[in-house]
Amino acid sequence: DLPGQFAARCSLFVVRSSPQRLIGNLPSLAGCKPVLRLGSSSNTQPDGDEPAVTDNGNYIVDLFFDEPVKDAVKAASDLKNTVGVVDHGFFIGITTAVIIAGSDGISVKEAK
């Protein structure tokens, strides 16, 4: 497994009627601030006034974290089991490494 404390940001796809406020109330996502992406779905910068819509017609909600996610497996499971969430960006069990870019440079975390 990769280290459990990661994620400053994660994106997820939600059906249009899904209230993003429910996502921020999940205990496994404490400190998470869900933000509906506005503008184009092809970038992460707000560049419009309308919600970003995927090719399947879903909205994109970006999750911003003040602190590292303590249990990414639990967070991924909670999101996947939340009514209205179509998918998320926690790639649990399908990656062998994570490349992290930050103010202190670039690092690679390998799976154990």
Backbone as XML, in Angstrom:
<?xml version="1.0"?>
<chain id="A" units="angstrom">
  <residue number="1" name="ASP">
    <atom name="N" x="0.828" y="-1.186" z="0.000"/>
    <atom name="CA" x="0.000" y="0.000" z="0.000"/>
    <atom name="C" x="0.874" y="1.252" z="0.000"/>
  </residue>
  <residue number="2" name="LEU">
    <atom name="N" x="0.338" y="2.303" z="-0.569"/>
    <atom name="CA" x="1.011" y="3.591" z="-0.534"/>
    <atom name="C" x="0.728" y="4.251" z="0.799"/>
  </residue>
  <residue number="3" name="PRO">
    <atom name="N" x="1.560" y="5.194" z="1.203"/>
    <atom name="CA" x="1.322" y="5.872" z="2.482"/>
    <atom name="C" x="-0.090" y="6.427" z="2.558"/>
  </residue>
  <residue number="4" name="GLY">
    <atom name="N" x="-0.713" y="6.325" z="3.735"/>
    <atom name="CA" x="-2.108" y="6.703" z="3.892"/>
    <atom name="C" x="-2.350" y="8.185" z="4.015"/>
  </residue>
  <residue number="5" name="GLN">
    <atom name="N" x="-1.324" y="8.970" z="4.292"/>
    <atom name="CA" x="-1.546" y="10.400" z="4.475"/>
    <atom name="C" x="-1.147" y="11.144" z="3.211"/>
  </residue>
  <residue number="6" name="PHE">
    <atom name="N" x="-2.123" y="11.477" z="2.408"/>
    <atom name="CA" x="-1.875" y="12.229" z="1.198"/>
    <atom name="C" x="-3.121" y="12.999" z="0.807"/>
  </residue>
  <residue number="7" name="ALA">
    <atom name="N" x="-3.056" y="13.707" z="-0.267"/>
    <atom name="CA" x="-4.171" y="14.411" z="-0.901"/>
    <atom name="C" x="-4.402" y="15.804" z="-0.360"/>
  </residue>
  <residue number="8" name="ALA">
    <atom name="N" x="-4.025" y="16.761" z="-1.136"/>
    <atom name="CA" x="-4.388" y="18.139" z="-0.868"/>
    <atom name="C" x="-5.629" y="18.467" z="-1.677"/>
  </residue>
  <residue number="9" name="ARG">
    <atom name="N" x="-5.842" y="17.659" z="-2.746"/>
    <atom name="CA" x="-6.984" y="17.870" z="-3.621"/>
    <atom name="C" x="-7.360" y="16.552" z="-4.287"/>
  </residue>
  <residue number="10" name="CYS">
    <atom name="N" x="-8.631" y="16.342" z="-4.446"/>
    <atom name="CA" x="-9.134" y="15.155" z="-5.116"/>
    <atom name="C" x="-10.415" y="15.559" z="-5.837"/>
  </residue>
  <residue number="11" name="SER">
    <atom name="N" x="-10.621" y="15.048" z="-7.033"/>
    <atom name="CA" x="-11.849" y="15.359" z="-7.768"/>
    <atom name="C" x="-12.780" y="14.157" z="-7.770"/>
  </residue>
  <residue number="12" name="LEU">
    <atom name="N" x="-14.068" y="14.451" z="-7.839"/>
    <atom name="CA" x="-15.038" y="13.380" z="-7.981"/>
    <atom name="C" x="-16.153" y="13.839" z="-8.893"/>
  </residue>
  <residue number="13" name="PHE">
    <atom name="N" x="-16.863" y="12.870" z="-9.441"/>
    <atom name="CA" x="-17.974" y="13.133" z="-10.341"/>
    <atom name="C" x="-19.263" y="12.829" z="-9.610"/>
  </residue>
  <residue number="14" name="VAL">
    <atom name="N" x="-20.212" y="13.748" z="-9.679"/>
    <atom name="CA" x="-21.480" y="13.582" z="-8.982"/>
    <atom name="C" x="-22.632" y="13.834" z="-9.944"/>
  </residue>
  <residue number="15" name="VAL">
    <atom name="N" x="-23.761" y="13.187" z="-9.684"/>
    <atom name="CA" x="-24.948" y="13.466" z="-10.483"/>
    <atom name="C" x="-25.383" y="14.903" z="-10.186"/>
  </residue>
  <residue number="16" name="ARG">
    <atom name="N" x="-26.059" y="15.494" z="-11.111"/>
    <atom name="CA" x="-26.385" y="16.924" z="-10.999"/>
    <atom name="C" x="-27.190" y="17.288" z="-9.769"/>
  </residue>
  <residue number="17" name="SER">
    <atom name="N" x="-27.995" y="16.371" z="-9.270"/>
    <atom name="CA" x="-28.844" y="16.702" z="-8.124"/>
    <atom name="C" x="-28.167" y="16.417" z="-6.786"/>
  </residue>
  <residue number="18" name="SER">
    <atom name="N" x="-26.923" y="15.922" z="-6.816"/>
    <atom name="CA" x="-26.237" y="15.529" z="-5.578"/>
    <atom name="C" x="-25.734" y="16.755" z="-4.826"/>
  </residue>
  <residue number="19" name="PRO">
    <atom name="N" x="-26.172" y="16.929" z="-3.586"/>
    <atom name="CA" x="-25.702" y="18.076" z="-2.810"/>
    <atom name="C" x="-24.280" y="17.851" z="-2.304"/>
  </residue>
  <residue number="20" name="GLN">
    <atom name="N" x="-23.356" y="18.713" z="-2.708"/>
    <atom name="CA" x="-21.958" y="18.537" z="-2.322"/>
    <atom name="C" x="-21.726" y="18.725" z="-0.833"/>
  </residue>
  <residue number="21" name="ARG">
    <atom name="N" x="-22.649" y="19.368" z="-0.140"/>
    <atom name="CA" x="-22.451" y="19.585" z="1.297"/>
    <atom name="C" x="-22.420" y="18.268" z="2.072"/>
  </residue>
  <residue number="22" name="LEU">
    <atom name="N" x="-23.110" y="17.234" z="1.578"/>
    <atom name="CA" x="-23.092" y="15.936" z="2.252"/>
    <atom name="C" x="-21.695" y="15.336" z="2.245"/>
  </residue>
  <residue number="23" name="ILE">
    <atom name="N" x="-20.939" y="15.568" z="1.201"/>
    <atom name="CA" x="-19.605" y="15.006" z="1.068"/>
    <atom name="C" x="-18.690" y="15.548" z="2.156"/>
  </residue>
  <residue number="24" name="GLY">
    <atom name="N" x="-18.763" y="16.832" z="2.425"/>
    <atom name="CA" x="-17.934" y="17.445" z="3.440"/>
    <atom name="C" x="-18.256" y="17.004" z="4.847"/>
  </residue>
  <residue number="25" name="ASN">
    <atom name="N" x="-19.410" y="16.356" z="5.041"/>
    <atom name="CA" x="-19.814" y="15.899" z="6.370"/>
    <atom name="C" x="-19.382" y="14.465" z="6.674"/>
  </residue>
  <residue number="26" name="LEU">
    <atom name="N" x="-18.748" y="13.782" z="5.725"/>
    <atom name="CA" x="-18.296" y="12.420" z="5.976"/>
    <atom name="C" x="-17.117" y="12.461" z="6.947"/>
  </residue>
  <residue number="27" name="PRO">
    <atom name="N" x="-17.174" y="11.705" z="8.059"/>
    <atom name="CA" x="-16.076" y="11.724" z="9.042"/>
    <atom name="C" x="-14.718" y="11.387" z="8.444"/>
  </residue>
  <residue number="28" name="SER">
    <atom name="N" x="-14.677" y="10.488" z="7.459"/>
    <atom name="CA" x="-13.394" y="10.104" z="6.860"/>
    <atom name="C" x="-12.799" y="11.222" z="6.012"/>
  </residue>
  <residue number="29" name="LEU">
    <atom name="N" x="-13.596" y="12.257" z="5.745"/>
    <atom name="CA" x="-13.114" y="13.395" z="4.962"/>
    <atom name="C" x="-13.088" y="14.667" z="5.810"/>
  </residue>
  <residue number="30" name="ALA">
    <atom name="N" x="-12.801" y="14.521" z="7.085"/>
    <atom name="CA" x="-12.730" y="15.677" z="7.985"/>
    <atom name="C" x="-11.744" y="16.698" z="7.448"/>
  </residue>
  <residue number="31" name="GLY">
    <atom name="N" x="-12.145" y="17.951" z="7.472"/>
    <atom name="CA" x="-11.291" y="19.024" z="6.962"/>
    <atom name="C" x="-11.401" y="19.225" z="5.471"/>
  </residue>
  <residue number="32" name="CYS">
    <atom name="N" x="-12.266" y="18.460" z="4.837"/>
    <atom name="CA" x="-12.451" y="18.555" z="3.384"/>
    <atom name="C" x="-13.402" y="19.698" z="3.052"/>
  </residue>
  <residue number="33" name="LYS">
    <atom name="N" x="-13.067" y="20.452" z="2.006"/>
    <atom name="CA" x="-13.969" y="21.495" z="1.519"/>
    <atom name="C" x="-14.354" y="21.150" z="0.077"/>
  </residue>
  <residue number="34" name="PRO">
    <atom name="N" x="-15.600" y="20.684" z="-0.148"/>
    <atom name="CA" x="-16.034" y="20.381" z="-1.509"/>
    <atom name="C" x="-16.412" y="21.664" z="-2.256"/>
  </residue>
  <residue number="35" name="VAL">
    <atom name="N" x="-15.901" y="21.793" z="-3.482"/>
    <atom name="CA" x="-16.164" y="22.977" z="-4.297"/>
    <atom name="C" x="-16.627" y="22.535" z="-5.679"/>
  </residue>
  <residue number="36" name="LEU">
    <atom name="N" x="-17.804" y="22.970" z="-6.071"/>
    <atom name="CA" x="-18.319" y="22.673" z="-7.406"/>
    <atom name="C" x="-17.441" y="23.381" z="-8.432"/>
  </residue>
  <residue number="37" name="ARG">
    <atom name="N" x="-16.880" y="22.628" z="-9.385"/>
    <atom name="CA" x="-16.015" y="23.216" z="-10.408"/>
    <atom name="C" x="-16.856" y="24.012" z="-11.401"/>
  </residue>
  <residue number="38" name="LEU">
    <atom name="N" x="-16.425" y="25.203" z="-11.706"/>
    <atom name="CA" x="-17.116" y="26.068" z="-12.665"/>
    <atom name="C" x="-16.290" y="26.201" z="-13.935"/>
  </residue>
  <residue number="39" name="GLY">
    <atom name="N" x="-16.983" y="26.288" z="-15.071"/>
    <atom name="CA" x="-16.311" y="26.482" z="-16.353"/>
    <atom name="C" x="-16.075" y="25.176" z="-17.070"/>
  </residue>
  <residue number="40" name="SER">
    <atom name="N" x="-14.917" y="25.056" z="-17.679"/>
    <atom name="CA" x="-14.574" y="23.894" z="-18.487"/>
    <atom name="C" x="-14.268" y="22.678" z="-17.607"/>
  </residue>
  <residue number="41" name="SER">
    <atom name="N" x="-14.648" y="21.512" z="-18.084"/>
    <atom name="CA" x="-14.316" y="20.283" z="-17.355"/>
    <atom name="C" x="-12.918" y="19.799" z="-17.699"/>
  </residue>
  <residue number="42" name="SER">
    <atom name="N" x="-12.252" y="20.466" z="-18.644"/>
    <atom name="CA" x="-10.944" y="20.001" z="-19.108"/>
    <atom name="C" x="-9.766" y="20.587" z="-18.324"/>
  </residue>
  <residue number="43" name="ASN">
    <atom name="N" x="-10.039" y="21.472" z="-17.372"/>
    <atom name="CA" x="-8.947" y="21.990" z="-16.543"/>
    <atom name="C" x="-9.457" y="22.203" z="-15.124"/>
  </residue>
  <residue number="44" name="THR">
    <atom name="N" x="-8.560" y="22.512" z="-14.232"/>
    <atom name="CA" x="-8.940" y="22.651" z="-12.828"/>
    <atom name="C" x="-9.073" y="24.108" z="-12.390"/>
  </residue>
  <residue number="45" name="GLN">
    <atom name="N" x="-9.009" y="25.016" z="-13.336"/>
    <atom name="CA" x="-9.137" y="26.437" z="-13.009"/>
    <atom name="C" x="-10.548" y="26.921" z="-13.312"/>
  </residue>
  <residue number="46" name="PRO">
    <atom name="N" x="-11.160" y="27.676" z="-12.398"/>
    <atom name="CA" x="-12.485" y="28.236" z="-12.710"/>
    <atom name="C" x="-12.367" y="29.180" z="-13.913"/>
  </residue>
  <residue number="47" name="ASP">
    <atom name="N" x="-13.097" y="28.884" z="-14.967"/>
    <atom name="CA" x="-13.025" y="29.731" z="-16.159"/>
    <atom name="C" x="-14.409" y="29.972" z="-16.752"/>
  </residue>
  <residue number="48" name="GLY">
    <atom name="N" x="-15.407" y="30.026" z="-15.875"/>
    <atom name="CA" x="-16.768" y="30.290" z="-16.310"/>
    <atom name="C" x="-17.688" y="30.372" z="-15.109"/>
  </residue>
  <residue number="49" name="ASP">
    <atom name="N" x="-18.960" y="30.662" z="-15.387"/>
    <atom name="CA" x="-19.942" y="30.821" z="-14.318"/>
    <atom name="C" x="-20.856" y="29.617" z="-14.158"/>
  </residue>
  <residue number="50" name="GLU">
    <atom name="N" x="-20.835" y="28.715" z="-15.122"/>
    <atom name="CA" x="-21.698" y="27.538" z="-15.092"/>
    <atom name="C" x="-20.906" y="26.337" z="-14.567"/>
  </residue>
  <residue number="51" name="PRO">
    <atom name="N" x="-21.582" y="25.383" z="-13.920"/>
    <atom name="CA" x="-20.879" y="24.191" z="-13.445"/>
    <atom name="C" x="-20.220" y="23.417" z="-14.593"/>
  </residue>
  <residue number="52" name="ALA">
    <atom name="N" x="-19.030" y="22.896" z="-14.332"/>
    <atom name="CA" x="-18.346" y="22.046" z="-15.304"/>
    <atom name="C" x="-19.117" y="20.739" z="-15.424"/>
  </residue>
  <residue number="53" name="VAL">
    <atom name="N" x="-19.345" y="20.279" z="-16.648"/>
    <atom name="CA" x="-20.118" y="19.070" z="-16.895"/>
    <atom name="C" x="-19.258" y="18.071" z="-17.663"/>
  </residue>
  <residue number="54" name="THR">
    <atom name="N" x="-19.242" y="16.818" z="-17.207"/>
    <atom name="CA" x="-18.470" y="15.776" z="-17.879"/>
    <atom name="C" x="-19.192" y="15.329" z="-19.149"/>
  </residue>
  <residue number="55" name="ASP">
    <atom name="N" x="-18.520" y="14.486" z="-19.930"/>
    <atom name="CA" x="-19.142" y="13.976" z="-21.155"/>
    <atom name="C" x="-20.348" y="13.080" z="-20.852"/>
  </residue>
  <residue number="56" name="ASN">
    <atom name="N" x="-20.464" y="12.612" z="-19.613"/>
    <atom name="CA" x="-21.635" y="11.820" z="-19.213"/>
    <atom name="C" x="-22.711" y="12.664" z="-18.546"/>
  </residue>
  <residue number="57" name="GLY">
    <atom name="N" x="-22.513" y="13.978" z="-18.513"/>
    <atom name="CA" x="-23.519" y="14.861" z="-17.955"/>
    <atom name="C" x="-23.457" y="15.050" z="-16.452"/>
  </residue>
  <residue number="58" name="ASN">
    <atom name="N" x="-22.365" y="14.649" z="-15.824"/>
    <atom name="CA" x="-22.221" y="14.801" z="-14.381"/>
    <atom name="C" x="-21.448" y="16.068" z="-14.032"/>
  </residue>
  <residue number="59" name="TYR">
    <atom name="N" x="-21.628" y="16.548" z="-12.818"/>
    <atom name="CA" x="-20.855" y="17.679" z="-12.320"/>
    <atom name="C" x="-19.543" y="17.175" z="-11.735"/>
  </residue>
  <residue number="60" name="ILE">
    <atom name="N" x="-18.568" y="18.066" z="-11.672"/>
    <atom name="CA" x="-17.285" y="17.757" z="-11.051"/>
    <atom name="C" x="-17.191" y="18.563" z="-9.767"/>
  </residue>
  <residue number="61" name="VAL">
    <atom name="N" x="-16.891" y="17.879" z="-8.681"/>
    <atom name="CA" x="-16.671" y="18.534" z="-7.397"/>
    <atom name="C" x="-15.217" y="18.295" z="-7.021"/>
  </residue>
  <residue number="62" name="ASP">
    <atom name="N" x="-14.488" y="19.373" z="-6.772"/>
    <atom name="CA" x="-13.108" y="19.258" z="-6.316"/>
    <atom name="C" x="-13.102" y="19.314" z="-4.801"/>
  </residue>
  <residue number="63" name="LEU">
    <atom name="N" x="-12.381" y="18.382" z="-4.193"/>
    <atom name="CA" x="-12.265" y="18.336" z="-2.743"/>
    <atom name="C" x="-10.914" y="18.914" z="-2.350"/>
  </residue>
  <residue number="64" name="PHE">
    <atom name="N" x="-10.924" y="19.899" z="-1.476"/>
    <atom name="CA" x="-9.694" y="20.517" z="-0.993"/>
    <atom name="C" x="-9.529" y="20.147" z="0.475"/>
  </residue>
  <residue number="65" name="PHE">
    <atom name="N" x="-8.308" y="19.770" z="0.850"/>
    <atom name="CA" x="-8.030" y="19.305" z="2.202"/>
    <atom name="C" x="-7.042" y="20.222" z="2.908"/>
  </residue>
  <residue number="66" name="ASP">
    <atom name="N" x="-7.343" y="20.573" z="4.154"/>
    <atom name="CA" x="-6.418" y="21.349" z="4.973"/>
    <atom name="C" x="-5.349" y="20.450" z="5.571"/>
  </residue>
  <residue number="67" name="GLU">
    <atom name="N" x="-5.689" y="19.182" z="5.765"/>
    <atom name="CA" x="-4.781" y="18.213" z="6.366"/>
    <atom name="C" x="-4.768" y="16.959" z="5.489"/>
  </residue>
  <residue number="68" name="PRO">
    <atom name="N" x="-3.712" y="16.147" z="5.616"/>
    <atom name="CA" x="-3.687" y="14.897" z="4.850"/>
    <atom name="C" x="-4.850" y="13.981" z="5.220"/>
  </residue>
  <residue number="69" name="VAL">
    <atom name="N" x="-5.295" y="13.199" z="4.251"/>
    <atom name="CA" x="-6.339" y="12.211" z="4.492"/>
    <atom name="C" x="-5.712" y="11.089" z="5.317"/>
  </residue>
  <residue number="70" name="LYS">
    <atom name="N" x="-6.276" y="10.816" z="6.467"/>
    <atom name="CA" x="-5.677" y="9.836" z="7.373"/>
    <atom name="C" x="-5.914" y="8.394" z="6.934"/>
  </residue>
  <residue number="71" name="ASP">
    <atom name="N" x="-7.061" y="8.118" z="6.338"/>
    <atom name="CA" x="-7.375" y="6.762" z="5.883"/>
    <atom name="C" x="-8.001" y="6.856" z="4.495"/>
  </residue>
  <residue number="72" name="ALA">
    <atom name="N" x="-7.147" y="6.827" z="3.472"/>
    <atom name="CA" x="-7.614" y="6.990" z="2.095"/>
    <atom name="C" x="-8.541" y="5.861" z="1.664"/>
  </residue>
  <residue number="73" name="VAL">
    <atom name="N" x="-8.293" y="4.653" z="2.141"/>
    <atom name="CA" x="-9.153" y="3.519" z="1.790"/>
    <atom name="C" x="-10.566" y="3.761" z="2.305"/>
  </residue>
  <residue number="74" name="LYS">
    <atom name="N" x="-10.698" y="4.203" z="3.541"/>
    <atom name="CA" x="-12.010" y="4.501" z="4.141"/>
    <atom name="C" x="-12.673" y="5.665" z="3.407"/>
  </residue>
  <residue number="75" name="ALA">
    <atom name="N" x="-11.904" y="6.708" z="3.113"/>
    <atom name="CA" x="-12.458" y="7.869" z="2.409"/>
    <atom name="C" x="-12.993" y="7.458" z="1.039"/>
  </residue>
  <residue number="76" name="ALA">
    <atom name="N" x="-12.229" y="6.645" z="0.312"/>
    <atom name="CA" x="-12.663" y="6.184" z="-1.008"/>
    <atom name="C" x="-13.939" y="5.362" z="-0.907"/>
  </residue>
  <residue number="77" name="SER">
    <atom name="N" x="-13.990" y="4.487" z="0.082"/>
    <atom name="CA" x="-15.178" y="3.645" z="0.284"/>
    <atom name="C" x="-16.390" y="4.495" z="0.649"/>
  </residue>
  <residue number="78" name="ASP">
    <atom name="N" x="-16.200" y="5.447" z="1.553"/>
    <atom name="CA" x="-17.308" y="6.325" z="1.953"/>
    <atom name="C" x="-17.836" y="7.121" z="0.765"/>
  </residue>
  <residue number="79" name="LEU">
    <atom name="N" x="-16.927" y="7.635" z="-0.059"/>
    <atom name="CA" x="-17.364" y="8.400" z="-1.231"/>
    <atom name="C" x="-18.129" y="7.512" z="-2.200"/>
  </residue>
  <residue number="80" name="LYS">
    <atom name="N" x="-17.582" y="6.342" z="-2.485"/>
    <atom name="CA" x="-18.205" y="5.437" z="-3.444"/>
    <atom name="C" x="-19.592" y="5.007" z="-2.970"/>
  </residue>
  <residue number="81" name="ASN">
    <atom name="N" x="-19.798" y="4.958" z="-1.660"/>
    <atom name="CA" x="-21.088" y="4.550" z="-1.097"/>
    <atom name="C" x="-22.019" y="5.720" z="-0.805"/>
  </residue>
  <residue number="82" name="THR">
    <atom name="N" x="-21.644" y="6.907" z="-1.227"/>
    <atom name="CA" x="-22.484" y="8.088" z="-1.040"/>
    <atom name="C" x="-23.413" y="8.238" z="-2.248"/>
  </residue>
  <residue number="83" name="VAL">
    <atom name="N" x="-24.701" y="8.284" z="-1.986"/>
    <atom name="CA" x="-25.675" y="8.436" z="-3.065"/>
    <atom name="C" x="-25.370" y="9.706" z="-3.846"/>
  </residue>
  <residue number="84" name="GLY">
    <atom name="N" x="-25.281" y="9.575" z="-5.149"/>
    <atom name="CA" x="-25.018" y="10.721" z="-6.018"/>
    <atom name="C" x="-23.583" y="10.806" z="-6.492"/>
  </residue>
  <residue number="85" name="VAL">
    <atom name="N" x="-22.653" y="10.146" z="-5.806"/>
    <atom name="CA" x="-21.257" y="10.144" z="-6.248"/>
    <atom name="C" x="-21.102" y="9.040" z="-7.283"/>
  </residue>
  <residue number="86" name="VAL">
    <atom name="N" x="-20.663" y="9.415" z="-8.477"/>
    <atom name="CA" x="-20.477" y="8.455" z="-9.560"/>
    <atom name="C" x="-19.102" y="7.802" z="-9.446"/>
  </residue>
  <residue number="87" name="ASP">
    <atom name="N" x="-18.071" y="8.599" z="-9.229"/>
    <atom name="CA" x="-16.717" y="8.084" z="-9.076"/>
    <atom name="C" x="-15.852" y="9.138" z="-8.409"/>
  </residue>
  <residue number="88" name="HIS">
    <atom name="N" x="-14.657" y="8.750" z="-8.020"/>
    <atom name="CA" x="-13.751" y="9.657" z="-7.315"/>
    <atom name="C" x="-12.319" y="9.461" z="-7.805"/>
  </residue>
  <residue number="89" name="GLY">
    <atom name="N" x="-11.420" y="10.324" z="-7.364"/>
    <atom name="CA" x="-10.026" y="10.286" z="-7.795"/>
    <atom name="C" x="-9.079" y="9.633" z="-6.807"/>
  </residue>
  <residue number="90" name="PHE">
    <atom name="N" x="-9.595" y="8.850" z="-5.869"/>
    <atom name="CA" x="-8.725" y="8.055" z="-5.003"/>
    <atom name="C" x="-8.488" y="6.731" z="-5.726"/>
  </residue>
  <residue number="91" name="PHE">
    <atom name="N" x="-7.315" y="6.543" z="-6.241"/>
    <atom name="CA" x="-7.034" y="5.344" z="-7.034"/>
    <atom name="C" x="-6.476" y="4.245" z="-6.137"/>
  </residue>
  <residue number="92" name="ILE">
    <atom name="N" x="-7.328" y="3.738" z="-5.251"/>
    <atom name="CA" x="-6.949" y="2.746" z="-4.256"/>
    <atom name="C" x="-6.819" y="1.369" z="-4.905"/>
  </residue>
  <residue number="93" name="GLY">
    <atom name="N" x="-5.669" y="0.735" z="-4.693"/>
    <atom name="CA" x="-5.455" y="-0.615" z="-5.177"/>
    <atom name="C" x="-5.151" y="-0.750" z="-6.653"/>
  </residue>
  <residue number="94" name="ILE">
    <atom name="N" x="-5.008" y="0.355" z="-7.371"/>
    <atom name="CA" x="-4.720" y="0.249" z="-8.810"/>
    <atom name="C" x="-3.458" y="1.006" z="-9.212"/>
  </residue>
  <residue number="95" name="THR">
    <atom name="N" x="-2.730" y="1.534" z="-8.227"/>
    <atom name="CA" x="-1.496" y="2.241" z="-8.531"/>
    <atom name="C" x="-0.326" y="1.556" z="-7.848"/>
  </residue>
  <residue number="96" name="THR">
    <atom name="N" x="0.863" y="1.765" z="-8.391"/>
    <atom name="CA" x="2.070" y="1.225" z="-7.772"/>
    <atom name="C" x="2.961" y="2.330" z="-7.230"/>
  </residue>
  <residue number="97" name="ALA">
    <atom name="N" x="2.657" y="3.572" z="-7.619"/>
    <atom name="CA" x="3.461" y="4.703" z="-7.142"/>
    <atom name="C" x="2.653" y="5.986" z="-7.288"/>
  </residue>
  <residue number="98" name="VAL">
    <atom name="N" x="3.054" y="6.979" z="-6.506"/>
    <atom name="CA" x="2.445" y="8.299" z="-6.580"/>
    <atom name="C" x="3.558" y="9.310" z="-6.778"/>
  </residue>
  <residue number="99" name="ILE">
    <atom name="N" x="3.394" y="10.211" z="-7.725"/>
    <atom name="CA" x="4.350" y="11.291" z="-7.946"/>
    <atom name="C" x="3.755" y="12.540" z="-7.312"/>
  </residue>
  <residue number="100" name="ILE">
    <atom name="N" x="4.500" y="13.131" z="-6.396"/>
    <atom name="CA" x="4.018" y="14.284" z="-5.646"/>
    <atom name="C" x="4.873" y="15.494" z="-5.994"/>
  </residue>
  <residue number="101" name="ALA">
    <atom name="N" x="4.217" y="16.552" z="-6.462"/>
    <atom name="CA" x="4.912" y="17.803" z="-6.759"/>
    <atom name="C" x="4.461" y="18.849" z="-5.760"/>
  </residue>
  <residue number="102" name="GLY">
    <atom name="N" x="5.405" y="19.505" z="-5.137"/>
    <atom name="CA" x="5.076" y="20.519" z="-4.150"/>
    <atom name="C" x="6.145" y="21.586" z="-4.094"/>
  </residue>
  <residue number="103" name="SER">
    <atom name="N" x="6.013" y="22.491" z="-3.152"/>
    <atom name="CA" x="6.955" y="23.599" z="-3.034"/>
    <atom name="C" x="8.368" y="23.117" z="-2.711"/>
  </residue>
  <residue number="104" name="ASP">
    <atom name="N" x="8.485" y="21.901" z="-2.161"/>
    <atom name="CA" x="9.809" y="21.364" z="-1.836"/>
    <atom name="C" x="10.353" y="20.444" z="-2.924"/>
  </residue>
  <residue number="105" name="GLY">
    <atom name="N" x="9.729" y="20.435" z="-4.097"/>
    <atom name="CA" x="10.215" y="19.640" z="-5.223"/>
    <atom name="C" x="9.279" y="18.499" z="-5.558"/>
  </residue>
  <residue number="106" name="ILE">
    <atom name="N" x="9.832" y="17.518" z="-6.250"/>
    <atom name="CA" x="9.069" y="16.372" z="-6.714"/>
    <atom name="C" x="9.592" y="15.124" z="-6.009"/>
  </residue>
  <residue number="107" name="SER">
    <atom name="N" x="8.654" y="14.293" z="-5.528"/>
    <atom name="CA" x="9.050" y="13.038" z="-4.889"/>
    <atom name="C" x="8.161" y="11.914" z="-5.416"/>
  </residue>
  <residue number="108" name="VAL">
    <atom name="N" x="8.668" y="10.702" z="-5.309"/>
    <atom name="CA" x="7.924" y="9.525" z="-5.738"/>
    <atom name="C" x="7.757" y="8.607" z="-4.533"/>
  </residue>
  <residue number="109" name="LYS">
    <atom name="N" x="6.521" y="8.197" z="-4.266"/>
    <atom name="CA" x="6.221" y="7.260" z="-3.192"/>
    <atom name="C" x="5.822" y="5.950" z="-3.846"/>
  </residue>
  <residue number="110" name="GLU">
    <atom name="N" x="6.604" y="4.902" z="-3.576"/>
    <atom name="CA" x="6.353" y="3.576" z="-4.140"/>
    <atom name="C" x="5.455" y="2.763" z="-3.209"/>
  </residue>
  <residue number="111" name="ALA">
    <atom name="N" x="4.655" y="1.875" z="-3.791"/>
    <atom name="CA" x="3.835" y="0.962" z="-2.991"/>
    <atom name="C" x="4.752" y="-0.013" z="-2.261"/>
  </residue>
  <residue number="112" name="LYS">
    <atom name="N" x="4.330" y="-0.407" z="-1.067"/>
    <atom name="CA" x="5.127" y="-1.370" z="-0.284"/>
    <atom name="C" x="4.747" y="-2.779" z="-0.643"/>
  </residue>
</chain>
